[in-house]
Amino acid sequence: MEDSVNRIGYLMHEFAVERCEGRRYGLLEGGYNFEDLGKNVLAFCEGLRGK
């Protein structure tokens, strides 16, 4: 799951650079597994940063 969350963030990063002058935002939906929430949020943010 962590890899797919990172990939979603990275895709948003690529789109933002290509179409939005680098501007971006993040949105989390409900239904979290609280045991994995921290690492998934970190993975998403790293993807959003282009990592």
Secondary structure by P-SEA (a helix, b strand, c coil): caaaaaaaaaaaaaaaaacccccbbbbbbccccccaaaaaaaaaaaaaacc
